[in-house]
Amino acid sequence: MKDMIPALGELTVAGIRAGLASGAFTAEAVTSAAIAQMQATNGTYNAVIFENDAALDTARDIDRRIAAGEKVGALAGVPIVVKDPMDMVGFPSTAGWRLLYSGAGGVDLMPERDSPVVARMRAADAVIIGKTNVPILSWTGTHANDSWAGPTINPAAPDRVPGGSSAGSAAAVAAHMAVIGLAEETGGSIQNPASAQDLVGIKPTIGLVPNAGVVPLSANRDVVGPVARTVTDAAECLTALAGFTTEDPKTLASVGKVPADGYAARLSADGLQGKRLGLYGPGWRPDLLSDEAAQLYERAKRELVAAGAILIEDPFAGTDFASLRQITPGTPFFDGRGLESLPYDMTCYLRRLGPDPALKSWNEFVAATASENVLGKGAILGYLQELPDFAPCLADPETPPALPAFTELKRRYLELLDLVFAKHSLDSLVYPQMLNELPELHSGQALRETTVGELNIAGIPGVTVPAGYYASGAPFGLIFLGLQWSEAELLNQAYAYEQHTRHRKPAV
């Protein structure tokens, strides 16, 4: 019977591809089901802040092209959501801030063209069903409680934080509104919500995926990546996102680094056989795991060994790696170095909006948002004043900053990573993504991760994967880390772990 769509929580990229090819169902039927799920559950989870009224027209056009024998993209008919700060024609990029949304009394930043990542999703024939919630200026990796749209609720643990700042994209996927969500990370904003909501997340190497046309925190650290329910779906999306564009010159470094057949083609359940994996320990960071997190990590280690991995205890022991991380004063648990360039990065972002945006410069941006000065002492970005090279960036937002302290720190991180990987012949690192259980939603406590700062400043990739549950039911996840451009290897290892354990349970 036509249009026999699998349960929404079981929809995958490959399943949709096969169903459309066989005629079992249409893109319109899949999209209609996703929209119905969004409308039925978004009142509970508050994941989507803008619905895309053109979604069904996009799906019908895909069906028309398939019927005509025309070629369609690799993500044809796949319902996806886009994180609010990513420019998408027809929608304001509000960055979760009421002062940047006319519907809440602010101004609208309306792009004249899509960000490259949104354009690539359209080119792959994904069906964008909406844009998703974030905290103000994506400032926190814990929640979206301060968004003009209100808090996002975690479908996997409704009384716990959803992770941030890509809280809404993760919640839309976890609540089965979408198969894939576009997320973006500066300091944990892909890995935190993916792990908190029992999902797979890919934080790519800096330079693999363009971040032009995305409201910035740091062009030196910001990177776009997918969240999904399976490793394969996340890998399929990364293939569509990755690669060079002149809009983002740093992506030139990705040339020759993207697998010719994509990131999903060679995933294998044997992906951990003989792989040497470094384990979390004080050589990386002095922060201790909670008793329950340590117990869950011990179980994960046994599972990794059963899948063929060779585990190396604390490979960073004896180095000064752990001393490089510094928690920035004014933050609970965050090394903010590299964000000094925000004034210049915002200047570049505003220029890209078009010839007549509502705000044209950093100074206009500051003036329009002066009633909630985010850079003031005690404000959400007040910690930037503590960073070594912020003052000259603030004084001259039109000039590209040098950032000597940040670049030296990045060099040192990369040097030590190379040395440790070579010394121990490592294929990756595998850590618990968090030190302890998720905080309660309105506790005011920060989510405490194991890799933010190190991962983001070095610019290396990480892949999160579900790895079980605390006694409370809150998710426990692993993160696989590697050297620059090692996404294919990390995905293969994460896939093998996923296939051997199958820990994830549907949230709704």
HELIX and SHEET records of a PDB file:
HELIX    1   1 LEU A    8  GLU A   10  5                                   3    
HELIX    2   2 VAL A   13  SER A   22  1                                  10    
HELIX    3   3 ALA A   27  TYR A   45  1                                  19    
HELIX    4   4 ALA A   55  ALA A   67  1                                  13    
HELIX    5   5 ARG A   98  LEU A  100  5                                   3    
HELIX    6   6 SER A  102  ALA A  104  5                                   3    
HELIX    7   7 PRO A  116  ALA A  123  1                                   8    
HELIX    8   8 ILE A  136  SER A  138  5                                   3    
HELIX    9   9 ALA A  167  ALA A  174  1                                   8    
HELIX   10  10 GLN A  191  ALA A  196  1                                   6    
HELIX   11  11 VAL A  231  LEU A  241  1                                  11    
HELIX   12  12 PRO A  249  SER A  254  5                                   6    
HELIX   13  13 ASP A  291  ALA A  306  1                                  16    
HELIX   14  14 PHE A  321  LEU A  324  5                                   4    
HELIX   15  15 LEU A  339  SER A  341  5                                   3    
HELIX   16  16 LEU A  342  ARG A  352  1                                  11    
HELIX   17  17 TRP A  362  ALA A  368  1                                   7    
HELIX   18  18 ALA A  370  GLU A  372  5                                   3    
HELIX   19  19 GLY A  382  GLU A  386  5                                   5    
HELIX   20  20 PHE A  390  ALA A  395  1                                   6    
HELIX   21  21 PRO A  404  HIS A  424  1                                  21    
HELIX   22  22 GLU A  454  ALA A  458  1                                   5    
HELIX   23  23 GLU A  487  THR A  501  1                                  15    
SHEET    1   A11 VAL A  48  GLU A  51  0                                        
SHEET    2   A11 VAL A 127  THR A 132 -1                                        
SHEET    3   A11 PRO A  79  LYS A  83  1                                        
SHEET    4   A11 ILE A 180  GLU A 185  1                                        
SHEET    5   A11 VAL A 223  ALA A 228 -1                                        
SHEET    6   A11 VAL A 200  LYS A 203 -1                                        
SHEET    7   A11 GLY A 462  TYR A 469 -1                                        
SHEET    8   A11 PRO A 475  LEU A 481 -1                                        
SHEET    9   A11 SER A 428  PRO A 432 -1                                        
SHEET   10   A11 ARG A 276  LEU A 279  1                                        
SHEET   11   A11 ILE A 310  ILE A 312  1                                        
END                                                                             
